[in-house]
Every structure is written in C-alpha cells, then in structure tokens.
Amino acid sequence: MRAALGGDIAALLEILAPDVTVWTDGGGKRKPAGLRPVHGRDKAVRLFNAYASGRGPRAARDLEPRYRKVNGDDAAVLFQGGSPFAVMVLDLTPDGERVRGVYVVANPDKLGHVPGEEA
C-alpha cells in the first residue's frame, strides 16, 4: 500500500510479480477504474504511479488506508473524509513474496457494507 499510494516505483517493481494483473471496478461511478484488467508489472506500475502523482481524478494523498477484513479477506480500505472510497485486496504468489493480483473495488454501490473509519 505504501509503495502504491506513495509512488515508490522501485518498491513496486520489487513486490509486483512480472505477470501481475490489476482489476478495477468503479461501476462507471468512480475513477480510476478501467474497463479492462491491466496486465504486467510495467503497466501496473504506471497505473499506480499516475494515481499516486495526482494525475488521476483523485490524488492518493487524499486517501487514508486502514486495514480490515472484507468478505473474509484481508484488505486495505481507502478512506476519504471518513467514508470508504475503495477496497484493495492483494493476491500473493504461492511463496508469498510477490503480488500477482490486485483487486480494487471503488463502486460506491458495492461499498455500503464496508465498516466506516471508526471500525
């Protein structure tokens, strides 16, 4: 999370598997949320770097990560102003050393059940 939100490209290159895939779901209501998955470490790094640098529609500095269980999985819930903005779940390689999948849900219709910041 720190590498992605902070724009630490070297750290991202180290922790992302070469064949990582990033799935995003904004439901057409939130961006960034692509229509297609982003495949490959270089493309994933560019996506996270654009977001962290504020070139996306919402600067990462406006978001505060909190770690929660969401649907039984460990997740990072990104809050903006005390309300959930997005949920990120990471899928690790079998050895647990690298991230091979990133799932981001930012569709507000799907975040209603996520506990608030006080949880």
N, CA and C atoms as an extended XYZ file, in Angstrom:
357
Properties=species:S:1:pos:R:3:atomname:S:1:resname:S:1:resid:I:1 pbc="F F F"
N         0.825       -1.188        0.000 N   MET     1
C         0.000        0.000        0.000 CA  MET     1
C         0.863        1.243        0.000 C   MET     1
N         1.877        1.268        0.851 N   ARG     2
C         2.735        2.455        0.905 CA  ARG     2
C         3.406        2.698       -0.436 C   ARG     2
N         3.853        1.631       -1.080 N   ALA     3
C         4.521        1.778       -2.374 CA  ALA     3
C         3.553        2.292       -3.427 C   ALA     3
N         2.346        1.753       -3.441 N   ALA     4
C         1.367        2.152       -4.452 CA  ALA     4
C         0.885        3.578       -4.244 C   ALA     4
N         0.505        3.921       -3.021 N   LEU     5
C        -0.026        5.261       -2.752 CA  LEU     5
C         1.067        6.320       -2.721 C   LEU     5
N         2.283        5.895       -2.382 N   GLY     6
C         3.380        6.852       -2.283 CA  GLY     6
C         4.170        7.026       -3.557 C   GLY     6
N         3.853        6.229       -4.567 N   GLY     7
C         4.551        6.361       -5.835 CA  GLY     7
C         5.978        5.839       -5.811 C   GLY     7
N         6.278        4.879       -4.931 N   ASP     8
C         7.622        4.320       -4.826 CA  ASP     8
C         7.795        3.261       -5.917 C   ASP     8
N         8.275        3.703       -7.064 N   ILE     9
C         8.380        2.829       -8.234 CA  ILE     9
C         9.316        1.655       -7.974 C   ILE     9
N        10.451        1.907       -7.339 N   ALA    10
C        11.402        0.823       -7.059 CA  ALA    10
C        10.766       -0.251       -6.187 C   ALA    10
N        10.035        0.163       -5.174 N   ALA    11
C         9.377       -0.811       -4.289 CA  ALA    11
C         8.292       -1.570       -5.038 C   ALA    11
N         7.540       -0.874       -5.885 N   LEU    12
C         6.503       -1.554       -6.667 CA  LEU    12
C         7.117       -2.599       -7.590 C   LEU    12
N         8.210       -2.243       -8.252 N   LEU    13
C         8.870       -3.193       -9.147 CA  LEU    13
C         9.360       -4.414       -8.381 C   LEU    13
N         9.730       -4.220       -7.138 N   GLU    14
C        10.225       -5.328       -6.330 CA  GLU    14
C         9.111       -6.251       -5.851 C   GLU    14
N         7.950       -5.685       -5.494 N   ILE    15
C         6.902       -6.519       -4.894 CA  ILE    15
C         5.891       -7.061       -5.897 C   ILE    15
N         5.787       -6.453       -7.081 N   LEU    16
C         4.828       -6.941       -8.073 CA  LEU    16
C         5.452       -8.046       -8.906 C   LEU    16
N         4.727       -9.126       -9.084 N   ALA    17
C         5.177      -10.212       -9.952 CA  ALA    17
C         5.188       -9.708      -11.401 C   ALA    17
N         6.062      -10.243      -12.236 N   PRO    18
C         6.122       -9.783      -13.632 CA  PRO    18
C         4.783       -9.907      -14.358 C   PRO    18
N         3.996      -10.917      -14.001 N   ASP    19
C         2.724      -11.157      -14.683 CA  ASP    19
C         1.522      -10.681      -13.865 C   ASP    19
N         1.724       -9.698      -12.979 N   VAL    20
C         0.647       -9.181      -12.137 CA  VAL    20
C        -0.513       -8.673      -12.996 C   VAL    20
N        -1.711       -8.799      -12.456 N   THR    21
C        -2.903       -8.254      -13.097 CA  THR    21
C        -3.635       -7.389      -12.083 C   THR    21
N        -4.084       -6.214      -12.529 N   VAL    22
C        -4.847       -5.296      -11.682 CA  VAL    22
C        -6.256       -5.209      -12.255 C   VAL    22
N        -7.244       -5.540      -11.427 N   TRP    23
C        -8.653       -5.420      -11.801 CA  TRP    23
C        -9.242       -4.252      -11.026 C   TRP    23
N        -9.983       -3.401      -11.696 N   THR    24
C       -10.639       -2.288      -11.010 CA  THR    24
C       -12.122       -2.287      -11.336 C   THR    24
N       -12.918       -1.865      -10.362 N   ASP    25
C       -14.362       -1.788      -10.555 CA  ASP    25
C       -14.865       -0.497       -9.926 C   ASP    25
N       -15.139        0.458      -10.775 N   GLY    26
C       -15.724        1.709      -10.316 CA  GLY    26
C       -17.197        1.780      -10.654 C   GLY    26
N       -17.681        0.767      -11.366 N   GLY    27
C       -19.091        0.725      -11.731 CA  GLY    27
C       -19.536        1.902      -12.582 C   GLY    27
N       -18.573        2.532      -13.266 N   GLY    28
C       -18.898        3.701      -14.061 CA  GLY    28
C       -19.157        4.937      -13.213 C   GLY    28
N       -18.938        4.802      -11.907 N   LYS    29
C       -19.226        5.906      -10.985 CA  LYS    29
C       -17.973        6.488      -10.357 C   LYS    29
N       -16.894        5.753      -10.379 N   ARG    30
C       -15.646        6.219       -9.782 CA  ARG    30
C       -14.502        5.938      -10.735 C   ARG    30
N       -13.533        6.793      -10.704 N   LYS    31
C       -12.310        6.590      -11.462 CA  LYS    31
C       -11.162        6.697      -10.489 C   LYS    31
N       -10.022        6.090      -10.685 N   PRO    32
C        -9.719        5.331      -11.873 CA  PRO    32
C       -10.324        3.938      -11.810 C   PRO    32
N       -10.929        3.550      -12.859 N   ALA    33
C       -11.476        2.213      -12.974 CA  ALA    33
C       -11.550        1.891      -14.457 C   ALA    33
N       -10.641        1.051      -14.895 N   GLY    34
C       -10.590        0.702      -16.306 CA  GLY    34
C       -11.654       -0.302      -16.676 C   GLY    34
N       -11.915       -0.343      -17.958 N   LEU    35
C       -12.879       -1.316      -18.473 CA  LEU    35
C       -12.259       -2.699      -18.596 C   LEU    35
N       -10.931       -2.729      -18.660 N   ARG    36
C       -10.217       -4.000      -18.825 CA  ARG    36
C        -9.154       -4.133      -17.748 C   ARG    36
N        -8.803       -5.366      -17.414 N   PRO    37
C        -7.709       -5.558      -16.455 CA  PRO    37
C        -6.395       -5.031      -17.029 C   PRO    37
N        -5.505       -4.622      -16.153 N   VAL    38
C        -4.165       -4.171      -16.543 CA  VAL    38
C        -3.227       -5.336      -16.268 C   VAL    38
N        -2.554       -5.817      -17.323 N   HIS    39
C        -1.661       -6.972      -17.208 CA  HIS    39
C        -0.207       -6.527      -17.302 C   HIS    39
N         0.613       -7.069      -16.434 N   GLY    40
C         2.049       -6.836      -16.482 CA  GLY    40
C         2.513       -5.797      -15.480 C   GLY    40
N         3.700       -6.038      -14.961 N   ARG    41
C         4.267       -5.182      -13.920 CA  ARG    41
C         4.457       -3.745      -14.396 C   ARG    41
N         4.988       -3.535      -15.593 N   ASP    42
C         5.249       -2.172      -16.066 CA  ASP    42
C         3.963       -1.356      -16.175 C   ASP    42
N         2.929       -1.963      -16.718 N   LYS    43
C         1.650       -1.251      -16.846 CA  LYS    43
C         1.025       -0.990      -15.480 C   LYS    43
N         1.136       -1.962      -14.584 N   ALA    44
C         0.584       -1.784      -13.229 CA  ALA    44
C         1.318       -0.660      -12.503 C   ALA    44
N         2.632       -0.609      -12.643 N   VAL    45
C         3.414        0.456      -12.009 CA  VAL    45
C         2.994        1.809      -12.567 C   VAL    45
N         2.812        1.904      -13.877 N   ARG    46
C         2.370        3.174      -14.478 CA  ARG    46
C         1.004        3.586      -13.941 C   ARG    46
N         0.097        2.626      -13.792 N   LEU    47
C        -1.229        2.922      -13.260 CA  LEU    47
C        -1.138        3.469      -11.836 C   LEU    47
N        -0.416        2.767      -10.970 N   PHE    48
C        -0.289        3.213       -9.583 CA  PHE    48
C         0.467        4.537       -9.489 C   PHE    48
N         1.491        4.706      -10.319 N   ASN    49
C         2.270        5.939      -10.285 CA  ASN    49
C         1.425        7.140      -10.720 C   ASN    49
N         0.601        6.970      -11.732 N   ALA    50
C        -0.276        8.059      -12.170 CA  ALA    50
C        -1.234        8.446      -11.055 C   ALA    50
N        -1.731        7.466      -10.362 N   TYR    51
C        -2.656        7.734       -9.269 CA  TYR    51
C        -1.949        8.432       -8.105 C   TYR    51
N        -0.771        7.924       -7.742 N   ALA    52
C        -0.031        8.486       -6.614 CA  ALA    52
C         0.438        9.912       -6.896 C   ALA    52
N         0.724       10.211       -8.160 N   SER    53
C         1.234       11.543       -8.501 CA  SER    53
C         0.131       12.583       -8.619 C   SER    53
N        -1.110       12.137       -8.491 N   GLY    54
C        -2.218       13.090       -8.569 CA  GLY    54
C        -2.672       13.360       -9.985 C   GLY    54
N        -2.144       12.623      -10.962 N   ARG    55
C        -2.580       12.816      -12.349 CA  ARG    55
C        -3.947       12.203      -12.587 C   ARG    55
N        -4.349       11.303      -11.694 N   GLY    56
C        -5.684       10.725      -11.797 CA  GLY    56
C        -6.703       11.691      -11.224 C   GLY    56
N        -7.976       11.306      -11.235 N   PRO    57
C        -9.033       12.196      -10.760 CA  PRO    57
C        -9.031       12.422       -9.255 C   PRO    57
N        -8.354       11.607       -8.503 N   ARG    58
C        -8.331       11.766       -7.051 CA  ARG    58
C        -6.898       11.511       -6.600 C   ARG    58
N        -6.288       12.486       -5.983 N   ALA    59
C        -4.912       12.329       -5.529 CA  ALA    59
C        -4.853       11.327       -4.385 C   ALA    59
N        -3.862       10.455       -4.430 N   ALA    60
C        -3.708        9.436       -3.386 CA  ALA    60
C        -3.478       10.075       -2.022 C   ALA    60
N        -2.933       11.287       -1.998 N   ARG    61
C        -2.680       11.929       -0.698 CA  ARG    61
C        -3.980       12.255        0.029 C   ARG    61
N        -5.095       12.249       -0.684 N   ASP    62
C        -6.401       12.500       -0.070 CA  ASP    62
C        -6.978       11.249        0.574 C   ASP    62
N        -6.329       10.112        0.388 N   LEU    63
C        -6.864        8.840        0.866 CA  LEU    63
C        -6.057        8.319        2.048 C   LEU    63
N        -6.770        7.749        3.004 N   GLU    64
C        -6.148        7.205        4.214 CA  GLU    64
C        -6.418        5.702        4.270 C   GLU    64
N        -5.368        4.869        4.191 N   PRO    65
C        -5.600        3.423        4.241 CA  PRO    65
C        -5.823        2.924        5.668 C   PRO    65
N        -6.742        1.979        5.798 N   ARG    66
C        -6.986        1.254        7.045 CA  ARG    66
C        -7.120       -0.219        6.651 C   ARG    66
N        -6.649       -1.081        7.504 N   TYR    67
C        -6.660       -2.499        7.176 CA  TYR    67
C        -7.804       -3.183        7.897 C   TYR    67
N        -8.602       -3.935        7.123 N   ARG    68
C        -9.823       -4.571        7.614 CA  ARG    68
C        -9.977       -5.955        6.967 C   ARG    68
N       -10.902       -6.711        7.503 N   LYS    69
C       -11.386       -7.921        6.832 CA  LYS    69
C       -12.603       -7.501        6.027 C   LYS    69
N       -12.600       -7.812        4.757 N   VAL    70
C       -13.738       -7.524        3.892 CA  VAL    70
C       -14.083       -8.814        3.166 C   VAL    70
N       -15.301       -9.274        3.335 N   ASN    71
C       -15.740      -10.547        2.761 CA  ASN    71
C       -14.793      -11.689        3.139 C   ASN    71
N       -14.247      -11.630        4.348 N   GLY    72
C       -13.376      -12.682        4.845 CA  GLY    72
C       -11.923      -12.567        4.419 C   GLY    72
N       -11.596      -11.601        3.574 N   ASP    73
C       -10.219      -11.427        3.105 CA  ASP    73
C        -9.582      -10.221        3.785 C   ASP    73
N        -8.264      -10.311        4.011 N   ASP    74
C        -7.537       -9.134        4.466 CA  ASP    74
C        -7.574       -8.118        3.335 C   ASP    74
N        -7.853       -6.867        3.676 N   ALA    75
C        -7.987       -5.837        2.652 CA  ALA    75
C        -7.500       -4.503        3.189 C   ALA    75
N        -7.143       -3.638        2.269 N   ALA    76
C        -6.864       -2.246        2.604 CA  ALA    76
C        -8.089       -1.463        2.169 C   ALA    76
N        -8.680       -0.765        3.115 N   VAL    77
C        -9.820        0.088        2.799 CA  VAL    77
C        -9.286        1.513        2.767 C   VAL    77
N        -9.480        2.173        1.626 N   LEU    78
C        -9.028        3.549        1.466 CA  LEU    78
C       -10.185        4.473        1.813 C   LEU    78
N        -9.945        5.331        2.791 N   PHE    79
C       -10.984        6.251        3.249 CA  PHE    79
C       -10.720        7.655        2.730 C   PHE    79
N       -11.801        8.338        2.453 N   GLN    80
C       -11.740        9.754        2.129 CA  GLN    80
C       -12.799       10.447        2.975 C   GLN    80
N       -12.352       11.312        3.858 N   GLY    81
C       -13.291       12.024        4.713 CA  GLY    81
C       -14.112       11.119        5.609 C   GLY    81
N       -13.542       10.020        6.085 N   GLY    82
C       -14.241        9.127        6.991 CA  GLY    82
C       -15.136        8.097        6.325 C   GLY    82
N       -15.273        8.163        4.999 N   SER    83
C       -16.108        7.208        4.265 CA  SER    83
C       -15.239        6.337        3.366 C   SER    83
N       -15.608        5.064        3.204 N   PRO    84
C       -14.830        4.201        2.308 CA  PRO    84
C       -14.864        4.725        0.870 C   PRO    84
N       -13.687        4.836        0.281 N   PHE    85
C       -13.554        5.256       -1.113 CA  PHE    85
C       -13.302        4.046       -2.007 C   PHE    85
N       -12.488        3.098       -1.518 N   ALA    86
C       -12.165        1.907       -2.301 CA  ALA    86
C       -11.662        0.814       -1.369 C   ALA    86
N       -11.752       -0.414       -1.846 N   VAL    87
C       -11.209       -1.577       -1.148 CA  VAL    87
C       -10.207       -2.233       -2.079 C   VAL    87
N        -9.025       -2.549       -1.539 N   MET    88
C        -7.991       -3.238       -2.307 CA  MET    88
C        -7.665       -4.561       -1.636 C   MET    88
N        -7.658       -5.620       -2.439 N   VAL    89
C        -7.269       -6.944       -1.967 CA  VAL    89
C        -6.122       -7.415       -2.842 C   VAL    89
N        -5.090       -7.961       -2.208 N   LEU    90
C        -3.915       -8.444       -2.926 CA  LEU    90
C        -3.896       -9.962       -2.935 C   LEU    90
N        -3.541      -10.518       -4.085 N   ASP    91
C        -3.350      -11.958       -4.236 CA  ASP    91
C        -1.852      -12.183       -4.384 C   ASP    91
N        -1.285      -12.981       -3.496 N   LEU    92
C         0.159      -13.203       -3.495 CA  LEU    92
C         0.535      -14.460       -4.267 C   LEU    92
N         1.790      -14.507       -4.698 N   THR    93
C         2.321      -15.712       -5.318 CA  THR    93
C         2.349      -16.813       -4.263 C   THR    93
N         2.423      -18.084       -4.669 N   PRO    94
C         2.410      -19.180       -3.686 CA  PRO    94
C         3.480      -19.060       -2.608 C   PRO    94
N         4.632      -18.480       -2.933 N   ASP    95
C         5.682      -18.327       -1.919 CA  ASP    95
C         5.456      -17.101       -1.031 C   ASP    95
N         4.444      -16.283       -1.352 N   GLY    96
C         4.117      -15.116       -0.545 CA  GLY    96
C         5.064      -13.945       -0.720 C   GLY    96
N         5.936      -14.021       -1.702 N   GLU    97
C         6.959      -12.995       -1.883 CA  GLU    97
C         6.529      -11.824       -2.775 C   GLU    97
N         5.596      -12.078       -3.685 N   ARG    98
C         5.209      -11.029       -4.634 CA  ARG    98
C         3.696      -10.981       -4.796 C   ARG    98
N         3.245       -9.860       -5.300 N   VAL    99
C         1.818       -9.663       -5.570 CA  VAL    99
C         1.552      -10.053       -7.015 C   VAL    99
N         0.607      -10.978       -7.207 N   ARG   100
C         0.276      -11.391       -8.569 CA  ARG   100
C        -1.088      -10.896       -9.021 C   ARG   100
N        -1.868      -10.391       -8.084 N   GLY   101
C        -3.179       -9.850       -8.437 CA  GLY   101
C        -3.565       -8.737       -7.481 C   GLY   101
N        -4.147       -7.676       -8.034 N   VAL   102
C        -4.656       -6.567       -7.228 CA  VAL   102
C        -6.104       -6.354       -7.651 C   VAL   102
N        -6.997       -6.406       -6.688 N   TYR   103
C        -8.420       -6.211       -6.941 CA  TYR   103
C        -8.842       -4.927       -6.239 C   TYR   103
N        -9.351       -3.980       -7.011 N   VAL   104
C        -9.758       -2.688       -6.458 CA  VAL   104
C       -11.240       -2.494       -6.737 C   VAL   104
N       -12.020       -2.330       -5.684 N   VAL   105
C       -13.445       -2.040       -5.826 CA  VAL   105
C       -13.663       -0.622       -5.321 C   VAL   105
N       -14.128        0.245       -6.210 N   ALA   106
C       -14.391        1.643       -5.847 CA  ALA   106
C       -15.835        2.035       -6.136 C   ALA   106
N       -16.614        1.106       -6.657 N   ASN   107
C       -18.019        1.379       -6.952 CA  ASN   107
C       -18.750        1.644       -5.637 C   ASN   107
N       -19.268        2.864       -5.434 N   PRO   108
C       -19.921        3.181       -4.154 CA  PRO   108
C       -21.097        2.266       -3.833 C   PRO   108
N       -21.752        1.714       -4.857 N   ASP   109
C       -22.867        0.800       -4.620 CA  ASP   109
C       -22.407       -0.500       -3.958 C   ASP   109
N       -21.144       -0.844       -4.130 N   LYS   110
C       -20.603       -2.080       -3.562 CA  LYS   110
C       -19.880       -1.851       -2.244 C   LYS   110
N       -19.765       -0.605       -1.812 N   LEU   111
C       -19.019       -0.296       -0.598 CA  LEU   111
C       -19.912       -0.020        0.605 C   LEU   111
N       -21.211       -0.110        0.446 N   GLY   112
C       -22.141        0.201        1.520 CA  GLY   112
C       -21.981       -0.671        2.750 C   GLY   112
N       -21.533       -1.912        2.585 N   HIS   113
C       -21.383       -2.827        3.724 CA  HIS   113
C       -20.025       -2.728        4.403 C   HIS   113
N       -19.110       -1.927        3.842 N   VAL   114
C       -17.769       -1.811        4.403 CA  VAL   114
C       -17.814       -0.946        5.655 C   VAL   114
N       -17.242       -1.439        6.767 N   PRO   115
C       -17.294       -0.647        8.010 CA  PRO   115
C       -16.615        0.711        7.840 C   PRO   115
N       -17.138        1.699        8.514 N   GLY   116
C       -16.591        3.043        8.459 CA  GLY   116
C       -15.245        3.139        9.155 C   GLY   116
N       -14.693        4.323        9.148 N   GLU   117
C       -13.366        4.555        9.690 CA  GLU   117
C       -13.270        4.234       11.186 C   GLU   117
N       -14.361        4.366       11.904 N   GLU   118
C       -14.324        4.133       13.338 CA  GLU   118
C       -14.222        2.662       13.692 C   GLU   118
N       -14.460        1.755       12.725 N   ALA   119
C       -14.435        0.305       12.999 CA  ALA   119
C       -13.041       -0.181       13.331 C   ALA   119
